[in-house]
């Protein structure tokens, strides 16, 4: 028994129910099961065996999902490789993670060290003539996939392995918190390269739900139209896209009235944004605070949004979450410290590009440390205080960028903000990058910061950008912001204004 068997069983239970919809076709559960089994047989004909690592470097569509399910069903390990990445990066990941065979698009130019099989007409003829794969010997403890973090702060992703059972618990915890009825339809517009996108889709397919797979880079208007056309009842988006939806919404009614659950995660949201979303987009809004290693660490459910809008919610009973000091001793409620968690969903770090300790993440004594500062209040609500590697030291003071970013975003002219520290003259300079809702001067923003922040937390520079650099997950790439500073951000016409208070009030 493994995680794929429940999906295949729906071929008997509900053969005419649509499992997958993409831009080209719809696939029912009755069609999906033989397609997965024949694809597994065709993979075996290419020499793939249980335990082998198979690179899946495919676009975001139903074909990608069929390949993923087939690789997992035969006991091989899915290694997601971003098809948008440059060939050198694709090869670096495949080589470092020991990929035996890679599935690629027909037009792919990647130069893998291993055989690369294009999913072209010849591939589909081979699948069409293959006999369905025999009963799988893959069990719950078999590896399911290698997944990666986003590399937001360092620019280098870190990899971990999850078994079928660990992924099952990841899915079970998520769906228990969402409390969704059967028969939902997920609208997936996030890259299937992301572990969170794959996990949600596999979870919905296990339940017998429908999944609408659409390539990323949709506009807010297109997303609403897709949700309406396909009767989508579940959505999963990131904060930048949520802000696009908020700009599209009006006070006259709900933007997505049919959503039973709109989930958002990946980077911090303001309390005001969560309240606005519940009022103007859907009252069924969930903020999930997750990590690639542990899955959902905490979730802010609709009934919690008015109680603790600044928090990221509370953990599931199966997830142990603590805040500890540098000595790994648990701190009292209300104290700021290092977040750590453990659960049956926790994966295992593996050797690969980046390494697990590069961004403050790590496994110790059965706990996973995601490299975050946090606070847990007396009622168990978690408040994220930013990543440890982003923490700015000025003199003897610790400054958490999310505090400054929140203050900047409270200015009516600021749509988004990112704050970093960089060495300067024996101390640390605080630099803020912002995107404006309207033309705004850095001096105006510095004056706003002086009114709301302790003097030593006020940025020394504010740089107004047309857009933020982002990684594949859509998160602000702070490593790229640091690189831009090194080559002088003002060279491209960005507005840099100095004037922060350099005095340390400690």
N, C-alpha and C positions, 0 to 999 in steps of 0.2 A: 504494500500500500504506500502511496505517496500523494503529493499535493495535486497531481494532474488527474488522478483517477476520478475524483468527484466531478471534474469538468466533463470528462468523457462519458460519465454515467448519464448526463443530461440528454445524450443522444437517444436513450431509451425512455427517460422520464418525460421529456418535452421536446421531441425531435423537430417540431415546426416553429419553436420559439427562436427568434433572432438572437444570436450570440454576439456577432460583431458586425458593425456597419462602418465602412470607410467610403472614400469618395468614389470608388470604383464598383463596389458591390456590397451585398449583405450575405452573411453566412449564418445559417441556422445551426442549432446544436446537432441536428441530424447530419449536417454536412461537415461540421467541424471535426467530429471524432474520427471519421475515416481519413480526413485530410491530414490530421496530426499523426495518425498511425502510419500512413503511407509515407509521409515526410520522414518519420523516424526510420523507416526501412530504407529509404533512399540515402539517408545519412550513414546508416550502417554499411551500405554498399560503397560509400566513399571512405570506409575505414574507421569511422567514428565508433568508439566503444565506451562502455560505462566508465566514468571517471575522467575521460578526456575533457579538455577545456576547448570549447568551441566559440570562436569570436562571432558575434552577431552585429554586423556593421551594415544595418539596413535602415531604410526610411521608415517614417512613422505611419504604418498602415496595417491592414489585416495580415498581409504576408509576413510581416515582422512578428506578429503575435503567434501565428501558426508555427514559424520556425522556433520561437522561444519555447513553446509548449512541447514541440517534438524533441528538441534537444534535452529538455528536462525529463520527459517521459522515458527516454532510453537510458537515463542515469548519467548522462554527460553534464558538464557544468557550463552554464551560460556565462560568457564574458562579453558584456556590452561594450561596444566600441562606437564612439560617436561618428556617424557617417559624414558629419559636417566638418570634422577636424581635418587638419592638413595630413597628407599621407605619412609624413615623418612622425607625427604624433601618434597616428593609428598604429604604425609599425612598432613604435617604442612601447606602447601599452601591450600589444599582442606578444612581443618578444619577452618583455619582463614578466608577463603572467603565464607564459608557457602555453600559448594557444597552439593546438594541433592543426586546426582547420578553421578558416574564416568564411562566413557567408556574406557576400557583398552584392551590391547593386551591379547590374550589367555594365554600367558606364564607369564603374569605380576605377580609380588610378592608383589605389593603394598598393605599395610594393611590399607585401607581407613576406616574412621569412618562411612561412608555412604555406601550404596550398590554399588558394583563395578561390572559392566556388561561386560564380555569379548566378544569381537566381533569374536566369534568362529562359528562353523558350525550351532549350534542351533540358534544363532543370525541371521545368514543369511537366515535360513529357516523361521524364524519369519518375517523377512522383506519381503521375497518372497511371503508369504501368506497374508500379511497385505493389507488392502484397502488403496488407496491413501488418504492422509490427506485432509480433507475438506478445504474450503476457509479459509485463515489465517486471524485472527483478529489483528495481529501484525501491528502496525503503526510505522511511522517514529520516534516517540519519545520513542519507546521501546528500552531498553538496547540491544546492539548487543553482545558485549564481554567485558570481563575484560582483560586488557593487562598490561604488565609490562615493566619497564625499565630493563636495563641489570645488574645494580649493579656493574658497572666496578670499581668504586673507593672504595665503602664501602663493597662490597661483598653481600649486601642485596638488592634484587629487590624491587621496589615500584610499586604499582598497581593503575590503573585508569579505569574508566568505560566510554565506548563510546556507544552512541545510534546509531541506523540505520542512522539517518540524519547526525550526526557528522562524521560517517565513510564515508557516501556518499561524504561530502565535502572534507574529507581527500583524497579520491580517485579522485574526480573531479579536485582538485588543482594539484595533481600529474600529471594527464594525460593532463591537459591543458598546463603545462610546458613542457611535453615531446612531444606534438603535433604529436602523432602517428596515422597512418592510421588504419582503421579497418582491421581485419583479421590477426593481428600479432600473433606470437607464443612466449610466455614467457617460458624461461628455468629457472625453480626454483630449486636451489640446496641449499637453506638456510632452516633451520628447520622451520616447520610450527608452532612451539611453538612461534616463533618471530612474533610480531604484524606486522612488516613491510612486512614479507612474506605473511601473511594472507591477508593483505590489498591489496597488488598488485594482488594476485590471484583473489580475489573477484572482483576487478576492471576490470581485463581482462575478466572474465566470464560475467560480466554485459555488456561488449561491444560485446560479442559473439566471442572473440578471443580463441585461443587454449592455454592450459597450460601444459607444460611438467614438471612433478614432479619427481625429482630424489633425493634419499637420500643424505645428506651431506657427507663430507669427500671424495670428488672427487679430483683427481689430476688435474693439469692444462691441461695435455694431454687429460685426460678423458673428461674434460669440452669442449674442442675444438671439440673432436670427437662427443660428444652428440649434440652440437650446429649444427654441419655439418649434422649428420644423421637425425635429426628431423627438419631441416630448421628453427632453432630458430632465431627470429629477435629481441628479447628483452632479456636482462640479468640483474640480480641484484646480486652484489657481494660485499664483504667487502674488505678493503685495504690490509689485509694480502694475500688474494687470488689474488688480482690484481697484487701484486708484484710477485707472482708465474707466472702469465701470462706474465708479462714483461720480466722475466728471460727466458721464453720459446720463446718469439718473437725474430725476427731478423730484420735487416734493409732492407731485401729483399722484403718485402711485408706485407700486413695487416694480422694479425693473425685471426681476426674474420671479414672478409669482408662483411658478410651477416647481421651484426647487425645494426638495425635501431636505437637502443638505448642500450648502456651498461651503467648501473647506478651503482655508487659506493658511499657508505656512511657508517658511523658508527664510524670512527675515522679519524684524520687529514691525508691528503696526502700532499706531497711536491709539489711545483709548477712544478719542473722538472718531477715528476712522471706523472702529468696530461698532460704535453706537450708530453712526451714520449708515453703515452697511445694513444693520438689522432693521433700520427704519425705512431705507430707500431702495434696497436691493432685494433682500429676503430676510424674514425674521429667523429663518433656519440657518443661521450663520455659525460656523465652527472655526475657531483658530486652533491649529494643531502645532505644537512645539515638538519637533521630531529630530532624530539623528539617523544617519544611515546605519549606524551600528545597532541601535536599540529600537528603532521604529518610533511610535508615539510615546514621548516621555510625559507629556501633559496635554490636556485639551480644554479649551475654554468653550463650554457648551452654551447654547442660546439662553438657558435659564441663569447662567453665571455672568452674562455680559454686563448687566446693570449692577450686579453686586461687586464685581472686581474687574472692571474693563481694562485696567492697566496690567492685569496679570495675563499669563498664558494658560491659565486654568489649573486643574488638579490632575494628578496621575490616576491611571486605572489601578484597581486593587492588586493586579498581578505585577505592577511596576513599582519597585522600591526606588524612591528618590530622596536624596539627602543633600544638605549643604554642609560642607566640612571645611576646616581650616587647613593650613599648609601641613599640619601634622596628621591629617586624615581623620581627625576627631570630629564627630558630629556637633554642629553648632545649634544654639537655641533658636527658636522662631524669631524672625526679624533681623537676624544677623546676615551680613553679606559674606559669602564664601564661595568655594568651588563646588559646582554641581557634580553629583555623581549618581549613577542609576544602575540597576540590574533587573533583569526579567528573563523569562524563558525565550524571549525574542532576540536576545543579545547575540550578535554574530561574533566572528573571530577575525582579528586583524591578520593580514597576510603580507608577506614581503612583496613590494611592488614599487612603482614610481612614487616618490615623495616620502614614504615611511610614515608610520603612525604618530611618531612623536614630533613631527615637524610643526604641527599647529597646536600643540598643547593637548592633543588627544591621546588617550592611552587606556590600557586595561591593567588594573592592579587589584589583586586579591578578590577576584570575582566581580569587581565593579568596573564600570566604564565611565571615564572622565571625558566629557565632550569638549573640554577646554572653555567652559563658560563660567562666569560669575553669576550668582543668583541669590535670591532671598525666598524663603518659604515662610508664610505667615502662620498665625496660630490656627487657622482653619484649613491649612494644607494647600493654599493657592501658591503657585510658583510665579515669581517675578524675575524675568531675565535681565541681567545687568551688563551683558556684553561679553565678548570673547576675551579670554585671558591674553591672547597675543595682540589684541587691539588696545589693551589697557595702556594708558599714557602715564608715565611717571614724570612729574615736575617737582624737583626738589625731593621731598619725602612724601609727596602726596600722590595718591592713585586717582586718576581721572578716567571715568568710564565714558567713552564716546557716545553711547546711546542717550545719556543725559543731555549732552550738548545738541545732538541731532534732534531730540524731541523738542527742545526749546526753539531751535531754528525752524522746525516744521510748524510750530505754533504761530509763526508769523504768516499773515494771510497771503503774502506774495511768494511763499516757498512751497514748492510741490514735493521736493525730496532733498535730503541732506546726507552727507557722509563726512565723518570726521576722522582724521588720522593724526599721528604724531610723528615727528621726524627730528633727528638730532640737529641742534643748532647752538653753536657757541658754548659748548659744555653743558647745555641743558636740553630741553625738548620743546620744540615749537609745535603749537596746535594749529592745524590747517583744516579749514572747513570748505567743502565743495557743495554747491547747491544748484538745483534746477529751479528756475522761477516760474510761477504761474503767470507772471507779468514781468516787464522789465523792472529790475530792482538793483539798487546799488549796494555794494559791499559795505559802505559806511553805514547805511540804514540798518543792515543786518547786525553789524557789530554793536551799534547803539542798542538794538533789541537785546542782544546777548548780555550787554552790561547791565541792563535793567533786571535780568532774570537769573544771572549766574554769579557765583562767587568770583571775584576778580581773577584768581589764578586759573579759572576754567574758561575764560573768554578766549576765543581763537586769536592768534596773532595775524592770521590771513584768512580772508574769505575769497574763494574763487568761484565765479559764476560760470557754469558750463551750459552748453546747449543740450547735452545729454550725458548720462553717466556711462562709463565703461562697464560692461556686464559680462559675467561668465556664461557658460552654456545653460546654467540653471536660472538665469535671469537675475541673479543677485549682483549687487554692486561689487565689482572687482577692486578691492582696496589695494591689492598688490599693483594693479595697473595705475591707480592714482598715485601711489608712491613713485612708480617709475616715471610718470609724467612730471612729477615735481623735480626729479633728478635731472630732467632735460629742460626744465623751466616751463611751467604751465602757461606762462604769459606769452610764450612765443607764438601761440596759435590764436592770440587775440582774446584769451580768457581774461576776465577782469579780476585782478588780485588787489585786495585792499588790506593794508596793514593797520594795526591800531589796537590790538589786544593788550591787556595789562600784563606786563612781564613780571610784576611783583608777585611773590608767593605769599599768600596769607594762609598760614598753616597752624 
